[in-house]
Amino acid sequence: MSCRRGLLAPGALFPLALVCAWAQSETVVVRPREIHDVLVNPGMGITTFQRFNGDAINAGRKWSEQGPTAKLPAGDVKPDFPETAIAYFRWFWSQIEPEPGKYRWEAIDLALDEAREHQQTLAFRLMPYDQQHPLPEWYQHSGARRANKPGDKDGAIWSPDSSDPLYVKSWGQIVAGLGQRYDGNPYLDTVDVSTFGYWGEGWGPYPPDWSTQKELIDQYFTAFRRTPLLMNFDELQALDYGVHHGAGWRLDCWGDMGRPGRNFAHMLDLYPQQVVKAHAEDIWQRNPISLETCGVPADWKQNGFDLSYIFDQALRWHATSINIKSTAIPAEWKAPFDEFQKKLGYRFVLRKLEYPRSVHPGQMAAFRMWWFNAGVAPVYRDYVMAVEFHSSDENRTIRTGAEIRKWLPGDAVFEDSLHVPNDLKPGSYRLRVALLDARTLQPAIRLAIEGREPDGWYTLGSITVE
């Protein structure tokens, strides 16, 4: 047996892999060198909120619930905020349907276009109303039933009776319109299930009966059959129903460790127990988990919250994406946040590659790979694992049948014989590996190994075509 250090990346000081070859078996063994960088990969990581990569972040601890409807002004200074693969937006009903049946889809269209230009996908929620953003005026004057009266304690806010068939119909029409226009869009990451109450979160003083709640949830499953849905976490029956009908879940008070004088904390009381009560412990294996901060990280720091506990709990829930509301990470917490990001979602390491040193056109060649998912979740979209024969004048991509979505945290093995193209010219080739977007067949996922080239492929050795 002979071993040598593998190929050098341009400007690299160390080889990319340990390569061994057995003359008798004609087998090359490559053990890529793992890297420990924060990786920006599709469908995971910290998100931007109501803005895109490169946009100015929120000052202090405030944010807006009302998503923009026009292009955001370009910033002059790169913000001190992580690069991310997801832009998360929320809009109110009155923004998108200011008149009955007349939809301002251009706000969402623009956000999708901007996300693509900023190398992101879009996640969003449409919300009925909140304390500062009322329901559309046309709906309030449509004859729809109101749940409260002007003289009530909360009478300044026109709260709808969401058991009213007119509410179910009107809300269902805009949800159906969203699905017809956007379901399956390759730049749409996820959509929140939004039903009634403030921000559409499905709780409040005027809940409809369960049959109506179920109907409002089902409107989303009818409208979105391809784009992943996320179920809000607050109400147990709704959460249980949603996640067992195909949705992932999201919660929006991640990090709340309690306040003085209050014998309740989301992170110590509701959230850990609600997961169990909803039988949602294993939903992450099929559908994504997304978390949103209670307040912002600066609030956690001011309140003396236990950052390690907050991070550990997110990882125990197998979270894939995190919304910190586009606010600054406290300086002394940046290193812990970096380490946390390395564990979020999926993180693929190719531990070992075995392949024949020489192959013949038109014949089968055995490839063996040992992969390791060092993250806490799988990838939820389809990707194609491929190998490539690459030379100065010829490139050939060979797709494999590896089922990437089944790579849960831990080890995965791929062993198969691949067909060498009949017309591949004899010569020496660089052997490259990549995980490709199933739609574009371009490299899409950064691996936690050395050897990445500018086009996204990873060079791991050489192979001879005879």
Secondary structure as the mmCIF struct_conf table of DSSP 4:
data_model
#
loop_
_struct_conf.conf_type_id
_struct_conf.id
_struct_conf.beg_label_comp_id
_struct_conf.beg_label_asym_id
_struct_conf.beg_label_seq_id
_struct_conf.end_label_comp_id
_struct_conf.end_label_asym_id
_struct_conf.end_label_seq_id
STRN STRN1 SER A 2 ARG A 5
HELX_LH_PP_P HELX_LH_PP_P1 LEU A 7 ALA A 9
TURN_TY1_P TURN_TY1_P1 PRO A 10 GLY A 11
BEND BEND1 LEU A 13 PHE A 14
BEND BEND2 LEU A 16 LEU A 16
STRN STRN2 ALA A 17 TRP A 22
TURN_TY1_P TURN_TY1_P2 ALA A 23 GLU A 26
STRN STRN3 THR A 27 PRO A 32
HELX_LH_PP_P HELX_LH_PP_P2 ARG A 33 ARG A 33
STRN STRN4 GLU A 34 GLU A 34
TURN_TY1_P TURN_TY1_P3 PRO A 42 GLY A 43
STRN STRN5 GLY A 45 PHE A 49
BEND BEND3 GLN A 50 ARG A 51
TURN_TY1_P TURN_TY1_P4 ASN A 53 GLY A 54
BEND BEND4 ASP A 55 ASP A 55
HELX_LH_PP_P HELX_LH_PP_P3 ALA A 56 ASN A 58
BEND BEND5 ALA A 59 ALA A 59
TURN_TY1_P TURN_TY1_P5 GLY A 60 ARG A 61
BEND BEND6 GLU A 65 GLN A 66
BEND BEND7 THR A 69 ALA A 70
HELX_LH_PP_P HELX_LH_PP_P4 LYS A 71 GLY A 75
BEND BEND8 ASP A 76 VAL A 77
BEND BEND9 ASP A 80 PHE A 81
BEND BEND10 ALA A 85 ALA A 85
STRN STRN6 ILE A 86 PHE A 92
HELX_RH_AL_P HELX_RH_AL_P1 TRP A 93 ILE A 96
BEND BEND11 PRO A 98 PRO A 98
STRN STRN7 GLU A 99 GLU A 99
TURN_TY1_P TURN_TY1_P6 PRO A 100 GLY A 101
STRN STRN8 LYS A 102 LYS A 102
TURN_TY1_P TURN_TY1_P7 TRP A 105 TRP A 105
HELX_RH_AL_P HELX_RH_AL_P2 GLU A 106 GLU A 117
TURN_TY1_P TURN_TY1_P8 HIS A 118 GLN A 119
STRN STRN9 THR A 121 MET A 127
STRN STRN10 TYR A 129 TYR A 129
BEND BEND12 GLN A 131 HIS A 133
HELX_LH_PP_P HELX_LH_PP_P5 PRO A 134 PRO A 136
HELX_RH_AL_P HELX_RH_AL_P3 GLU A 137 GLN A 140
TURN_TY1_P TURN_TY1_P9 HIS A 141 GLY A 143
HELX_LH_PP_P HELX_LH_PP_P6 ALA A 144 ARG A 145
STRN STRN11 ARG A 146 ARG A 146
BEND BEND13 ALA A 147 ASN A 148
TURN_TY1_P TURN_TY1_P10 PRO A 150 GLY A 151
BEND BEND14 ASP A 152 ASP A 152
TURN_TY1_P TURN_TY1_P11 LYS A 153 ALA A 156
BEND BEND15 ILE A 157 ILE A 157
STRN STRN12 PRO A 160 PRO A 160
TURN_TY1_P TURN_TY1_P12 SER A 162 SER A 163
BEND BEND16 ASP A 164 ASP A 164
HELX_RH_AL_P HELX_RH_AL_P4 PRO A 165 TYR A 182
TURN_TY1_P TURN_TY1_P13 ASP A 183 GLY A 184
TURN_TY1_P TURN_TY1_P14 PRO A 186 TYR A 187
STRN STRN13 LEU A 188 ASP A 192
BEND BEND17 PHE A 196 GLY A 197
STRN STRN14 TYR A 198 TYR A 198
TURN_TY1_P TURN_TY1_P15 TRP A 199 GLY A 200
BEND BEND18 GLY A 202 GLY A 202
BEND BEND19 GLY A 204 TYR A 206
HELX_LH_PP_P HELX_LH_PP_P7 PRO A 207 ASP A 209
HELX_RH_AL_P HELX_RH_AL_P5 TRP A 210 ALA A 223
BEND BEND20 ARG A 225 THR A 227
STRN STRN15 LEU A 229 ASN A 232
BEND BEND21 PHE A 233 GLU A 235
HELX_RH_AL_P HELX_RH_AL_P6 LEU A 236 VAL A 243
TURN_TY1_P TURN_TY1_P16 HIS A 244 GLY A 246
STRN STRN16 GLY A 248 TRP A 254
TURN_TY1_P TURN_TY1_P17 GLY A 255 GLY A 255
TURN_TY1_P TURN_TY1_P18 PRO A 260 GLY A 261
HELX_RH_PI_P HELX_RH_PI_P1 HIS A 266 LEU A 270
HELX_RH_AL_P HELX_RH_AL_P7 TYR A 271 LYS A 277
TURN_TY1_P TURN_TY1_P19 ALA A 278 HIS A 279
TURN_TY1_P TURN_TY1_P20 GLU A 281 ASP A 282
HELX_RH_3T_P HELX_RH_3T_P1 ILE A 283 GLN A 285
TURN_TY1_P TURN_TY1_P21 ARG A 286 ARG A 286
BEND BEND22 ASN A 287 ASN A 287
STRN STRN17 ILE A 289 THR A 293
BEND BEND23 CYS A 294 GLY A 295
HELX_RH_AL_P HELX_RH_AL_P8 PRO A 297 ASN A 303
TURN_TY1_P TURN_TY1_P22 GLY A 304 GLY A 304
HELX_RH_AL_P HELX_RH_AL_P9 LEU A 307 ARG A 316
TURN_TY1_P TURN_TY1_P23 TRP A 317 HIS A 318
STRN STRN18 SER A 321 ASN A 323
TURN_TY1_P TURN_TY1_P24 LYS A 325 SER A 326
HELX_LH_PP_P HELX_LH_PP_P8 ALA A 328 PRO A 330
HELX_RH_3T_P HELX_RH_3T_P2 ALA A 331 TRP A 333
HELX_RH_AL_P HELX_RH_AL_P10 LYS A 334 GLN A 341
TURN_TY1_P TURN_TY1_P25 LYS A 342 LYS A 343
BEND BEND24 LEU A 344 GLY A 345
STRN STRN19 PHE A 348 PRO A 356
BEND BEND25 ARG A 357 ARG A 357
STRN STRN20 SER A 358 VAL A 359
TURN_TY1_P TURN_TY1_P26 PRO A 361 GLY A 362
BEND BEND26 GLN A 363 GLN A 363
STRN STRN21 MET A 364 ASN A 373
BEND BEND27 GLY A 375 ALA A 377
BEND BEND28 ARG A 381 ARG A 381
STRN STRN22 TYR A 383 HIS A 390
BEND BEND29 SER A 392 ASP A 393
STRN STRN23 ASN A 395 ARG A 399
HELX_RH_3T_P HELX_RH_3T_P3 ILE A 404 LYS A 406
BEND BEND30 PRO A 409 PRO A 409
STRN STRN24 GLY A 410 HIS A 419
HELX_LH_PP_P HELX_LH_PP_P9 VAL A 420 PRO A 421
TURN_TY1_P TURN_TY1_P27 ASN A 422 ASP A 423
HELX_LH_PP_P HELX_LH_PP_P10 LEU A 424 LYS A 425
BEND BEND31 PRO A 426 PRO A 426
STRN STRN25 GLY A 427 ASP A 437
TURN_TY1_P TURN_TY1_P28 ALA A 438 THR A 440
BEND BEND32 GLN A 442 GLN A 442
STRN STRN26 PRO A 443 PRO A 443
BEND BEND33 ALA A 448 ALA A 448
STRN STRN27 ILE A 449 ILE A 449
BEND BEND34 GLU A 450 GLU A 450
STRN STRN28 ARG A 452 ARG A 452
TURN_TY1_P TURN_TY1_P29 PRO A 454 ASP A 455
BEND BEND35 GLY A 456 GLY A 456
STRN STRN29 TYR A 458 VAL A 465
#
